[in-house]
């Protein structure tokens, strides 16, 4: 926060503190303390930077309110009073639908940016929210500054794209970037967007900060945790297939051409529930006969757990060992056992007892990375959808006044009613494929030599965005990397539904793999529960690539 406030010009400082997993964590905090439920790190940052922001006339907009935006707003006021900094603090509420979803730990609708805009228009210096869309942190300030209203879809869509690029911080400035060796990313700075009244923007960063901003870093973030050409939100549906990116100088990327459509008639609600308890143990298998050792301990553990078997048992053998290895660690493989059950005792003492009691009675060299504990609770996440009118979206101003925020479909009189909302149509007419490359000699090498990728999670689904940087490479990629070929390269997806989306303007493909993450990140369904490295695995797979592209 200090770096952004001191590094250069800034009008609004935004902060995205929430993820699907964060909402579950905050829900568990609130069970212990009803006054909790917000991101306390935000307060620690403000303690250092609040006076600085006030002196520089920078407004702050953050969703750090989590499950308790009222509580955070009060805490910010108390902090400001203690520091002697005169700031006006407002908050947005109405997202909490937990009471309407019995059995849930937290159920919150993703609100749009017009509640934030209402607070800013009435003079707020700091606006804290609960669950809003990540992009709302940018669309709200943009609407307030430029006077946008509902229905100005192209402008709003441009702000949504800017917000999506900014939301994950340094991921737009070289962090987690496929081609990270092309710049110094040891300490990348944070990105900023220079927004214009027509909805276009330039993505850049403060002078002198680390990392880099180019068409590739922005493309990577645009593909992160998205799906097809339509990126739906409560204020607008942005058409990602209309985005054009151009390098506008060092560390400057111009974003233009973004078209918007009416938002869908429903709001997404993220529902978090406690799913039960999980535990795991990793057996270390060293040297010879790895598979035989694994088979022995699996059989022994199965017998030991037979009296009270867990509801779910998953085994995974990770072959990291090397023959004739120079170190013991390099000679070892890991056998992971993960168990889940509604009863903590079944995955706690029963598992730890069974594993520890094998210490002197199993395969040679028996040991584990760490003894299993008591078993920890895990969460499950699901999306449900409700009409806009199901939420009571309210901007609570610094003076206590409550300003209702109409749903997106309540538009000014000049907007035709037929354009107030639009049901998302998953079947868009696919764009034409580019002309294929002529036959040429190929070389079997990793896909990542010519293609970047970024992957992430949305509930139980994962997406993998893949892009290339030349027109010829796009001509090859669009024909070669089909959904069927993706499933060959990622065998884990072979029995799942995989949908491919084309984004020719970005020379990119976006693959959505349904169900690969089970019940979401908190359920820890797989080794990489948020699919963060799924794209890097894909880049490591070998294909026959034309030598002219290498």
N, C-alpha and C positions, 0 to 999 in steps of 0.2 A: 504494500500500500504506500509506504514512504517513497519507494522508487518511482511509482507512477505519479505521485504528487510533486516530486522535486525534479523529475527528469525532463519536463517540457510542458507545453501548453496542454490544458485539459479543462473541459467544461463539466463533464459528468464522469464520476468514477463508479464503475459497476462491479459487483462481486457475485459470483455464482457459487453458492455453498452447498447446493443440494444435489443428491443423486438418489436413485431408487434405494440403494443400500443405506444412505444417510438417513432417509426417512424412517427406516426400520430401527436404526440405532437411536435416533431421537425419540422414537416411540417407547423403546425400552427405558431410556432415561426418564421419560415422563412417568412411567410406572413407579419408579422409585421416588420421584419428586415432581408433583404436579406443577411446580413453578418452572421446571426445566422444559426442554423441547426445542431450544434454539441453539445456534452455533456460537458457543462461548468464545471461540477464537476471534470472531468479529469484534467483540468488545475489547479484547486485548489489543487488536490492531488499532481500534479507535482511540484507545487510551494514549497511544503514542502519536497518532496522526490527526486527531480531531481538530486541534488548534491550527495545525498546518492547513488542513482543508478549508477551514473557515477563513483564514487569512488570504488564501488564494482564490476564494469564492468558487470552490469546486463543490458541486452537489454530489451526494453519495446515494446510490441505489443498490440495494442488496437483498437477496432472498434468504438471508441468514436467519430470518424469523422462524423458518422451518414449521414446526407444529404449534408455535406459540409466538406469533408476531406481536401480539399485544404485550406480552412479557418482555420481549426484546426492546420494543419501543420505550417502555417504561425504564428499562435498564439503561438505555442510551441517554434518556433525559437525566437520570440520576448521575450518570458519568459526566455529562455536560455541565450539570450544576456543580459537581465537585471540582471540575477543571476550570470553572468560570468561563466557559465558552458559550455564547448565546446562539443556540441553533434551534431551528424549528423542526421537530421530528414528527413525521406522519407514518401511518402504516396502512397496509391493505389486508383485508380479511374476507372471508366467505368461501375459502377453498376447502375448509374442513367438513367432510361428509362422513366422518367416522360413525356418528350415531346412526346413520342410515345404512350402515353395513355391519350388522351384529357379528361379533366374533373377530373383527379386524382390530389390529393394533393401531393402524393409521390408514385412513382413506381420504385422499385429498385430490381435488380437481385441479387441473392445470389451467390457471387463469391467464388471461391476456394482459396486454400492457396498458389498457386505458384506465385502470385503477391507479397505476403509478403516475400516468399523465395527469390525472385529476389532482393528485397530491402536489405535484410539481407546479401545476398552473396556479395553485392557491398558495404558493410561496414556500413549500417545504424545502429544507436544506438537506435532510436525510429522509429517505423512504425505505422502510423495511417491509418485506412481504413474507408470506408463507410460500406455498407451492404455486409458483407461476411457471410458465414455460421459460426455458433458459433465454430464448430470444426476447421475451417480454422486457427484460432488463434493458434492452436497447430500443425496442419499439416504443415503450412508454416515454422515455426522455425525448426521443425523436418526434413523437406525436405532440408532446407538450411544446417543444421548441419551435417546430414548424407550423403548428396549428392544424395538423392532420386530424381528420375525423374518420369514423367508421366508413367503409366503402371505398376509401382511396387505396385500392388494393395493390397497384404497382408500387407506390411509394412504401406502403407497409411491408410488402414482400421484400423490397430492397433492404429495409431495416432488419427484417427477419434473417436474411442472409448474413448481414453484418453481425448480428447478434450471435448467430450460429458459429461464425468464424471466431468470435471473441470468447465464447463461453468456456472453452477449456484452456484459457490462458496460453501458456507457452507452446501448446501444440500447434499454434499458427506461426510461431517464430523459430521453428527448428526442433522443438521438443518432440520426442517419440517419432521422429521423421525417418522415413525409409532411407533417404539419401543423406543421413546426418553428417557424413564425412565431408560434405561439400562446404561446410562452414564451421565456425567455432560455436558449439552448442553446450559448452561446459556450464554456462550459466545464462541461458537465454532470457532476454527481457520479455516483458508482456506486450501483447499487441494492442493497438488502438485503432479506432475507425474514425476517419474524417467523413462525417455524414453530410450529404447535400439535400436540399429541399426536394429534389426530384427523385430521391430514393437511391441514387448512386452513392458510392463511397470509395474511399481509398483505404486499404489496410496497410498500416505501417507500424512503427514502434518509436520510442523515444531515441534521439541521437545518443550514440555511445553505449547503448545497452547491447548485451550479447545476443547470439543467435542471428537469424536472418529471415527476411520475408521475401518470398518469391512466388511465382505462379504455382510451383509445386507444393510449397507449404500450405498455401491457401486452398488448393485443390484437395489436399489430404484432409484438411479439417472440414471442408464442405461435404466430403463423403462420410465423415465419421458419424456413426449412429443415425444414419438416414436410410431410406429405402429407395423408392422409385422417384419418378420425376416430380411427383406432388409431395410437398412437405407441409403437412396440415398443421394449423394452429388455431387458437380460438378467435384470432382477429383476421386472419387471412390464410389462404393456402398458397405458399410460394412455389413457383414452378422452377425447380432446380435445372431443368433442361433448357432454360432460357438464359442462364448465367453466362456472362462472358468475362474472362479474366485477361488482363494485359499488364505486362510489367511497365510501371510508370516512373521508373528511376530506381536507384538503389534502395532496397528495403521498402518499396512502394508498389502495391498491386491495386490496380483500378478494377472495381466490380461494377458492372453495368448490364443493362438489358433485362433485368429481372422483371418478370411478369407475375402478377398476382391474380388469384381467383377468390371467389367468395369462400369463407370458411365452412366447414361441415356444420350441420345443425346440432351436433352433440359435442360435449366436452369429454376429454379423456380423464379418467380417475385412476390414480395409482392406489391399489389396495394391498397393504402389507399385513400378513398374518404370521403368527408363530406356527411353524409346521411340525415341530417336535424337537428331538434332540439328536445330535450327531457326535461321532467320535471317530478317531482314526489312529492307526499305528503304521509305521513304516519299518518293515523288516529289512535289514541290510544283508545282502547275499554277496559273498566275496569269493573270487577265484573261479574254480572249476565247477562244473555241473550246476549252473545257475538255474536252469529250468527244472531239474530234478529237486533241487533244494526248495524252489518255490512250490512245487507240487506237494512236497512233504508237509511244509508248514500250513498250506491251505487245507490239507486233509485233517491235520491235527486241530486247527482252529475251528473247522466245521464241526468236528466231533465235540469240541469243548463247548461250543455255543448251541449245541443241539437241544439242550433242555429248555432254553428260552431264546429261540432264534430271533434276531432283530428283524424288523419288517423289511428292511432293505440292506443288502450286503453287496458291496462292489469291490472287486479286486483289480489291481492294475500293476503290471510288471514293467518297470522302466529300465531298459537295458542301456546303462551308461558305462558298463565295464569294457575294458580293453584287454586283449591278450598280452601276456608278458608285460604287465603294466609296471612302470617305475615307482608308483606309489600305491598304498593300499586303497585310497579313495578311488583312484582311477581303475582299480581292479574290482570295484563293487557295483552292484545293481541294487535297485530299490523295489521292494514289493509292498505296495500300499493297500491297506485294508480300510475301507470306509463303511461305517454302519450308521443306520438311522432307525429311529423308533419313536413312538409317542411317549414311551416310558423311559425316563432318564436312567433308571437302574439297569435296564436291558443293555444300554450302550455304554454304561459307566463301569461299575464294579465288575459286572460279568465279563466285559471285554478285557479290562485291565488284568483281572485275575487270570483269565485264559492265556493272555500273552505272556505275562511275567512267569507263570508256572511252567512255560516251555523253555525257560532260559537254559536249563541244563539237560534238556530232553528232546532236542530237535536237530536241525541240520548243523554241520560243523561250522564254527565261526558265528554262532547265533548272537546277534545283538540288534537292538532297535535304535532309531534316531532319538526317540524320547518315549518314555512310558506313557501310555494313554491315560488321560485324566478322567474326570467324572462325567464327561459328556457335556456339550454346550448346546444351548438352544439355537435353532436355525429358523430363518424366515422364508416365506414364499411370497412372490409378487405376482399380481395379475392386473391386467387392464380391463376396466369396464367403462361404459360410456353412458352419459346422462344428458338430457336436454340442457341447453344453456340456462333455461329458467329454473333448473333444479338448484342452482347456487345463488347465494345472496352476496354478490360481489359489491363490496363497499370500500370506498376510500375514507379513512378516518384521519381527518386533518389535524394539524398541530394544535389547534384550539379546541379539539374535541368534536367539531361538527362531523356529521356522517353524510357522505355524498354517495348515493346509489350509482352504480355503474351499469348501464343497460347492457343486455346481451348483444352480441355482435349482430344479430339479425334485426335489431331495432335501429334503423338507419335514418339519416336525415331525409326530408321529404323529396329532395332532388334525386335520390337514388331509386331506380325502379325496383319494386318489390320482388320481381323475379330474380334479382341478383343479391338477395340478402344472405342466403346460405346455399350451399350446394353439397349434396351427398357425394362423398368421394367415390369416384368410379375407378376401380383398380385396373380396368382394362383401357389403357390409353393406346391409341394407334401407335405402334412402335415406329421409331424413326427409321429411315432407310439405312441399310448397312453400307459402309463405304466400299468402293471397288476393291476386291482382294488383290494382294500382291501377286505378281507373276511368279511362277515356279522358279525356285532358286536353291542353291546348296544350303543346307542347314547344319547346325551344330547342336548337340544335346547338352544344354547348360541350364542353370537355374533361371526361372522366370524373372527373378529379382534383378538380373543384370540389365533388364530394359524397362521393368515395370515397378512402380511403387504401389504400396497398399496400406490401408489403415482399416482396422476392424474394431468392433465394439458390441455392446449388448443393448437390447431393448426387451426387458422382461425375459422370457424364455428363448427369445430369438437372438440371432447374431447377424450382423451384416459385415460384409467384406467389400470395401471399395478398392478397385484396382484401376490405375491410370498409367498412361505412357506420355512421353513428352515430344513425340514427333508425329507427323501425319502418317508416315509410312508404318511406324510402329502401331498406330491406331488401326490402320487397315489390316494388319496382321492380327492384332489382339481381338478385334471385334468378331472375326471369323473363327479364330482358334479357341478362345476361352468361352465355350458355351457352358450352359448349366450342367450338361452331362460330363463335359471335361472337368469342370470344377469338382464334381462328385468323384471322379476318378482320382483326382489329385488329393482330395480331402475325403478319404474313405469313411470317416466318421459321419459325413453327411449323406452317405449313399442311400440310406433308407428314409431320409427326411425330404421334405419338400424344399427345393431350392429354386428361387425365382431370380432371373437375371433382368436387370434394368440397364438400358443404354443411355448414356449422357454424352452425346457426340461433342457438344461444345467444350466439354472438359476432357475429351479423349478418355473417357472413363466408363467402367462397368461397375455396377453395384449389385452384389449378390446377397439375398436374404435367405438365411438358413433357419427354418422354423423348428423350434423345439430342441435345438442342440444344447441349450442351457437349462433344460428342465424347467423348474419353477422359479428361475431367476437367480441372480448373483448370490443372494443370501442363502440359498439352498446348497450352494457349492456343489453343483451337479457334476462338474468335470474338473480336470487338472487346472485349466485356465478358466475360472468360473465367469469371467466377464468377456471372454473371447478377445482380450487385448492383443494377443500374439497370434491369433488365427491367420491374419494377413501375412505375418512374417513367415509362418509355416508354409503358406501358399507360395510366397516368393522363393522359398528354398527348394520347391519341387522342380524337377527337370522336365523340359520340353524341347522339342526340335524347333529351334528358332532360326530364322534366316540369318545367314552370316552377314548380310548387308546391314542388319540392325545392330550388330554387336560392335 
